[in-house]
């Protein structure tokens, strides 16, 4: 996995950058290469979220996909410890994960740039299962790629892709 900073914070800017990036840097799709746009709902800065998903849809066959979370990526982190509260804003969710991390793993300080991978790694299966269950529940009521579907995260799809690659490369 090679993270690339798009220099954008809005979903449409991220997707446009990614489309250009994968055109310039040919992906080896048969070998599992894939580009992911990671963004969250952010209704103020991502007012045209549907347009961003439409842009991705046109190039999925070229290896572009997304990891979408609502209200923020921290939904994925919370799922490592249990269910996610419904209807929170991004700020409320970030405050909630700080509280959970402080209680569960004694991490006193958390901000968006804190590397907590090692603290979460042993709980990943729980988060994966919870994210799939969240998808099942939310998709019965909402379009999951919308501002209304809160909470939500596509992170389980990325985990599935990585597991498929690992399994394929075993032999």
N, C-alpha and C positions, 0 to 999 in steps of 0.2 A: 504494500500500500504506500503510495506516494502522495502526501497532501500537497495541494497547490492552492495558494491564496489567490483568489480572483480579484481582490481589491474592491469587491462589491459587497454590500450588505443587503441589498434588495434581491428578491428571488429572480426577477426577470434579468437583472444584471448578472447574477451568478449563472443562470442558465445560458445566456448569450455567450458569456466568457467560456463556459464549458463546451458549448457547441463548436466554437472556434478552436479551442484547445484540442479537442479530439479530431478535428479535421486536419490540423497541422501535425499532430502526433498520432499517427495511425495506431489504433488499438488492435491488438491480436485477440480478437473476439473468440476464435476457436480455442484459444488457450486460457480463456477466462478473464481477459482484460475488460475492465468496465470503468466508466467514469461516473462519479456520484456528485450530484449537487446537494449540498446539505443546507437546509434553511428551515426556519420555523414560520409560524403563522403571522406574527407581527402585523396586525391589521392596519396600523398606521403607516408603516413603511412598505408593506406588501399588499396594497389595496387590490391589485390585479393578480392575485395568486392563481386564479384559473388560467390566465394567460401564460404564466410560467409553466404550468402543467401541460398546457397545449403545446408549448415549444418543445418540451421534453418528449412528448408523445411522438412527435415527428421524427425523432432520432433514436428512439429506443433500440431499433434494429442495428444501430451503429454503436451501441454500447453505452448509451447515456441513460442514467436512471437517477432517482432522487432518494434522499432520506429526509422526510418531512416530519416535523414534530409540532404539536400544538399544546400549550402555548409556547413552549420552548424545548430545547434539547434535554433539559434537566428531567423531563418526563421519563426518559430512558434510565437515568440514574435512580430515580425514585423507585422504578419497577424492580430494582435489585433488592429492595427491602420490603415491598408489599404493594398494595394498590395505590393508585394515584387519585388524589382528590379531584372531583369534577368542577369545572367552571372557574378555575383559578386564572389570574392574569400571569404573565411571565414573571413579574416581580414577586407575586405571591408564591409561585412555584419555586423560584430561586431561594426565597426565604425558607420555604418548607424543606428543600433539600439540605440547606445549611443545618436546620434543626435535626433532620434525620441523620445526617453524617456525624454530627456532634454526639448524638445519642448512641448510634449503632457502632461507629468505629472510632469514636473519641477524636475526631478531626475538628479541631477548634476553629479553624478558619477555612472558608471555601469561597472562591470567586470563580468566574467563568473560565479562567485560565489555569486553575488548579488541576494538576495531573492526579487523578484518583483511580487510574486504571488498576493498579495493584490491589487497591482496597475493594474494588468491585469484581475483579476477575473470578473469584471463587463463587460468586453469586450470579454469574452470567446466565446460567441455565434457567434460574428462577425468573430473571428479567425477560429472557427470550419467551418462555411460556406465558408469562403475564402479558407481554406485548402482543402475542398472537391472540390471546383471549380478549384483550382490549380491542383489537381489530375486529374480531368476530362480533362483539357486542356493539361497538360503535358503527360498524358498517350496516347494521340492521336499521339504524336510525338516520345516519348522516352519510353524505359523501365524505369519506375520510380525509380527502385533500381539500378541506374547506376551513374557513374561520370558525364555523359552527361546531365542528367536531373537536371538542375539548374535554378531556385530554386525549392525545394520540401521539404515536410515533411509528415510523416505518423502519426503525432500526432492526427489527427482527428479520426483515428482508435481506439486509446486508449480512447478517449473521448466517442466514440460509445460504447465500451466495458463497460465502467463505467456506462453509461446511461442504458444499458441493465441490468446490475446487480441491479441498483437502482430500475428500473421498476419491475424486478422479485421479489425483496424483499419487495415491497409495500404491497403485499397481505398477 
